[in-house]
């Protein structure tokens, strides 16, 4: 039996369609909402049962970080805390408040310049839904255009879980027997071992029954060394290390190989942004901003009681990285409240390290060694 996205499109369904949008109710052409700085606005409040089938947003604001400063929240079935909470850009696959193209099956950021934010994740609810947006930035949103397309049903099946999405971020630090030294690839000593997920970067932690369906993963790497030796780890139902689903490296988890370095788009996985490929951050190893994504639409990670999903920041967590992510999953209600969302100022991305910064590093290294005609690898071990 076929289960593709078009396999059931011919079937009649006892449902009706309702759209919530920013259209001009006067019949004019001012088809947008405005959101003042500090304001929270309800975009859709729906009673009864149904399924949110499609979201579309595009935004105009003088705030260069409005994609990080606008917070999207979604509530199901009268639950007081949200099941979706994320900066709007990161939710739709736009890291660091930036504009760039991103294409996958459930999420996309389309022309022009990645400003058309689209979601096709189905989001069922049994007793009401609410979608809000909060402007935590310093500037007003001059124009917010949106569609929320909903199927209204008399009831939804008991096995229909609720959609969840959570944003997290962390500036990692080296965590190993080498102290504060970033010993990746064993450059500074023997390669450390890691038999825990305690210091890993966390991208999903939830309680209830459900299944994990994907993640957008945003890495700002301040070193040219490869960050992707970090393994993915999925702790299912509180099990002990090494866990039922333990991976072999970052590029492996994202269905790629030998350290992804160029943009690549597949409906289920890819690299939406890579340093130095049509971007301002020059290509120098893996220095700079990379956005990877993986959606488990054919291979969801199922859990009965809880899930803790994480990834090492370099092998054994030996690297300083600016990491951010949005994880997506379905689960039963009530769901566990999310940790407090970092304040807007804390979400501001760190600047990209460029050619001039690297040249200053070289000058500091040369001066520590007395200057002169130093090439730069005099401390390297003979090969």
N, C-alpha and C positions, 0 to 999 in steps of 0.2 A: 504493500500500500504506500502511495506517495505521501510524503509529509512536507514537501517544499512550500515556499511562501504563496504559490499560486494553486496549490492542490485542492483547496477548499473554497476558492473564490466564487465558484459557480453555485454553491449551496445557498438556498433561501434560509434566512435566520429571522426569528421573531424578535426584531429589535428596531429601534428608530435612531436616527442620527441627530445630534445636537451640536452646534458649534458655538463656542464662546470666543469672541474676537474683539479686536480694538476698533471695529468699524465705526464710522461717524453716524451716530443715531439720528442726526438731523437730515441725513441724505446727502451731506456735503462730502468733501474729499479730505477732511482732517481725520484720517483713519488711524489714529494713534492715541495712546495714553501718555500721560506725563507723570513722572515720579520725582518728587522733590528730594533733595538730599535729606536723609534721615527718615524718609517716609516708607511705610510698608503698605502695599496695595494688594487687594484680593483680585485676582484675574478671573477665577472661576470658582463658584460654589455650587455644588451639584447635590441634589438629594436622591434618595433611592439607590438602585443598583445599576451598574454599568461597567464600561471599560473605556478608559482613555486610550484612544488609538493613535493619536498623532499630535505632536507639539511643533510649532514653528515660531521663532522669534527673530526679529532684527531690531537693532538698537542704535540710536543716535545720541551721543553725549560728548561734551567737551572733556570729560574725565578720561585720560588715556588708559586708565586701569578699570574702566567700568565693567569689563567682563570678570574681573576679580572682585569688584566692590558690590556688584548686584548679587544678592543671595536668593536662589530659588528654593522654595519649600513646598512640599506636597504632603497632605494629611489624608488618611483613609479612615472611614467608618467611625468618625467622631473621636479618634485617638487624639489626645491633647498635644503630644509631641510629634514632630514630623517624621515621616518615613523616608523622605528625600530632603536633604539639606546640603547645598553645594553652591559655591560661586557659579554663576550661570555659564561663564565661559568654559570652566573646567568640566562641568557636567556634559556639555556638548562637544568636548574634545578640543578645547582651545586653551592651551596652557599659558601661564605667565601674563594673562590679560592681553595676549597677542591676537592678531588676525592672520590666519593662514588656512589653506584648504585641507579638509579632512573628510574622508569617505569610508564608511563602513555600512554594514547592513542595518543595524539598529540606530546609529547616530551618524550625523554628518554636519559639516560646516561648509556651506557651498558658496558659490559666487554671489556677490562680488567679494573677493578677498577673504572668504571665510566668515562673512558677516551674516549669512543666512543659517540659522541654528535650527536643526531638525532632529526629531526623535520619533522612532517608530516602535519603541518598546511598548507592548500592550500592558495596561495598568488597570486590573479589575478592582472593583469595590462593591460592597454589598449594602452599605448604609451610609452613603454620602461621601463626598470628596471635596477637598479645598486646595487650590493652588494659589500661592502668594509669591510676591517678589518684594524684597527690601533693598533700598538704596542706602548702602553704608558708605558711599563715597562722598567727596566734598562738593561735587557738582550735580545739578539736576539732570535727569534723563529728559532730554528735549522731546524725544519721540520713541515710544516703545510700541512696536507693531507685534501682534501675536495672534495665533490660532491655537485653540484647544478643541480638538475634535473628539467627540464622545459618542459611543453607542449606548443607548439606554435599553436596559433589559428589565424584565419583571423580577428576575433573580439571577444569580450567577452560581455555578457549581460549587459544592462544598470544598472541592480540591483545588480551587483557584487561589493561589497564594498572592500576597500583596507585594508590589514592586517597592524596592528600597534602593537608595543610592546615598553614599556617604563620602564626603571630602575629608582628606587628611593631608597633613604636611609635616615635614620634619627637616631640620638641619642636622644631619647625622654627624657622629664623631667616631674616630677609631676606637674600637672595643676589642682588645686582644691582649696577649701577654707582652706585646711590644709597646704598650702604653699609648702615647699620642702619635706614634710613627705610622705613616700610611703605607704599610708593608704589603702592597698588592703585587701579584706575580712573584712573590718572594724576593723582590728587589733589595730589601733591607735586611734580609735574614731568612731563616727557614719558614716555610709556609705554615701559618697557624691552622688549628683545627677548630671546628665549631659543632658542638653536639647539643645545641639548644636554639630555640627561636627567640630567646629573651631579648636580645639586642637587635633583632631584625626590624626593618621598617614595616609597620603595620598598615595594611590597606583595607582589611575588613575584620570586624569582630562583632558577632551577633549571636543571639540566643533565640531558640525556637526551631521549628522544622522548616526546611526550605532547600534551596539550591542556588549556588553562586553562578552568575552568568557572565561576568567579565570585569575588566578594569581598564581605565585610561591611566597611564603611568608617565609622569613628567619628571625628567632628570635634568638638573643643571649641574654639570660636572666641572669643578674648578681645576682639574688636572688633565693633562693629555693622556694619562694612562687609562686603559679600558676598565670601566666600572662594572662590567656585566658578568664577572665571575660569581656574583651573588646568586645563591639558589633560592627558588621559590619553595615555600613550605605551607601546606594546608593542614592544620590541626583540626581534625573532625571529631566532634562529640567529646572533647577533652582528653583525647588520647595522648600518649607519651611520644617523644621524639624517638625514631625518625619520621613518624606520621605515615598515614596511608597514602598521601600524595606529596612526595618530596622530589623536587626537580634537580637539575644539574647545572643551571646557569641562567642568567637573565635572558640572553638571546634565545636560549632553548625554550624557555617558558613562552616567549612571544613568537614561537614557531619560526625562528630565523636561525642563522648559523654563522659562526666565525665573526662575531661582533658586528651587529647591524650598523651600517654607516651611511646608507642612502635612503631616501624616501621610497616606500613601497606600500601599496594599498591592496588589501584583499578584503572581501566582505567580513571576515572573521578576525583578521589580525593584520598588523603592519607597523610601519614607522611613518607617522604623519609628518614629522619634522626631524631633520638631522642637521647638525652644525655644518656650516660651510657650503651647503648645497643650495644656492640661491638665497642665502641668508646673510645677515650682517656679521655674525660671529664666524671668523675665518676658520677654515678646516685645519686643525692641528691635533692629530690624534682624536680623542673623544672629548676634548675641551668644548664646553658649551651646552646648549639646550637640545635635548632629544625627547620626542614624544612617541612612545610605543603604545599599542593597544592590543588586547586579546579578548575576544568574546567567546564564551563557552556555550554557543547556541546548539551545537551538536553533542557536546560532552559536558553538560553541567556538573558541577561538583556538589553532590547531595549530602545533606546532614540531617540528623534527626533531632538533635538537642542544641548544638552550637557549632560555630565555625570561627576559627582564627586563621586568617590568611596573611602571610607576610613574605618578605624577600630580604635577603642580605644586601647591605650596602657595600658592594665588593665582597670577595670571598672572606668569610668569617667577620664581616662588618669592620673592615680596616680602613674605610674611606670616609672623608668628609664630602657629603653630597647634599644639595638642596633638592629634596624630593617632595612631590605632591602627587595625589592620585584621587580618582573617583572610582569607587567599587560599586557594582550593580548586582543585586540579587533579589530573589523572591523568598518570602517566608510567611509564616503564620503571625497573626496578631494575638496579644499585644507584643510589640517589638521593644527591644531594649533602647532607652533613650541614648542618643549620640552624646559623646563628649562635647564640651563647650566649643563652638566654632571659634577658631582664632580671630582676633579682631582684625579689621580691615588693614590697619598699619602693619600688623604681623604677617599678613598675606602678601604684602608688596614683594615682588620677586627681587632677588639680589641681582646686581648688574652683571652683564656678561663680561668675562675676562677676555681681553683682546691682545693684539700684537704688542702694544706699548707696555702693557703689564708684564708680559713675558720678557720683554727686553729689560725691564727694570729688575726682574728676578735675576737675569743673567748678570747685570751690572753688580748687584749686591753679592752674588756668588764670586765674581772676579775680584771685587775689593777685599772680600774675606781671605783671598789667597794672594793678595799683594799686587793684583793687576798684572799687566803684561799680556803677551800673546797667548792667552789661554783659549783653548778651543771650546771647552764646555763639558767634555767627558773625561777629564783627567782623573777623576775619582772612580771611574768605572773599573770593575774587575776585568782582568784580561780574559778574552774569550778564546 
